[in-house]
Amino acid sequence: MGDDAGPIAKPLRADARRNRDQVLAVAREMLSVDGSSVSFDEIARRAEVGVGTVYRHFPTRAALFEAVVIGRIEEFVERARALSAADTQPGEAFRGYFAHLVGEVALNQALCEALDDGTAIAIPDQLRRDFIESFETLLAQAKSAGEVRPDIDIADVQDLLIGAVEAERRARLRGTPNQLIAVVLDGLRIR
C-alpha cells in the first residue's frame, strides 16, 4: 500500500484475533439466515463477547458486512485458483465451481449484490479483478478442453450465475431442488 493507506496497524493479540474471527463467523452465519437486519447485540451474544468487542473491531454495520463479504470473495478466489492449478478435468472444475458459487451466494443477498456490482459494500478493485480473473481462468481452461462453448465469455457466465442464484433462492423457498443449474451448465457445453 502507498503512503495514503494510513498508519500501519499493529498485529492483533491472539485473544483479540480469536474474538474478531468468532465475531466474523457468527456474523457470516447470521447474515446468511437473517440478512442485514441482524443486531450487533445479538452477534455479540452468539459470539460470546461483549458488544464493545464487536464495535472495537467493526465500528459500523457496514464495516462488519463488508468484512464478511470480502472474506467470502477471497475464499472464492482461492478456490478458483486451486481448481485451475489442480489435476482436475477443466470442465468438471468449471462446472463444480459454478455450482459452488450458486449455492454459497444464494445464502447471502449482500454477497450476490457484491458480485453483481450493485452493492453499497465497497469491494476493493483488486479483489474484484482477482475474482473475475480466477473465474475466467477456469472458463478458459474448460473452453480450451472443448468442454464449454467458445462463444461464451466471463460476462455471460456472471450473468448466468446471478440468474442461477436467484433461481436457487426461489427453489429453496419452494422447498424444491434447483434444476436450473443443471440446465444452465448443460447449455454451456459444446454440442
GIRAFEN-V876239 format. One record per pair of residues at least 6 apart in sequence whose C-alpha atoms are under 7 Angstrom apart, sorted by sequence separation. I is the first residue (numbers start at 0). J is the second residue. If there is no record, write none. Layout:
I;J  I;J
//
This chain:
43;49  57;63  104;110  112;118  141;147  142;148  170;176  30;37  43;50  104;111  113;120  142;149  170;177  29;37  40;50  43;53  82;92  167;177  39;50  166;177  166;179  39;53  26;42  163;179  25;42  79;96  163;180  135;153  22;42  25;45  22;43  25;46  22;46  21;46  22;53  19;56  148;187  27;67  147;187  148;188  147;188  148;189  68;110  146;188  147;189  146;189  23;67  93;137  145;189  93;138  89;137  93;141  89;140  90;141  89;141  69;122  76;129  80;133  83;136  76;130  79;133  83;137  65;120  79;134  89;144  65;121  90;146  76;133  90;147  79;137  101;160  105;164  104;164  105;165  101;163  105;167  101;164  105;168  31;106  31;107  30;107  98;180  94;184
//
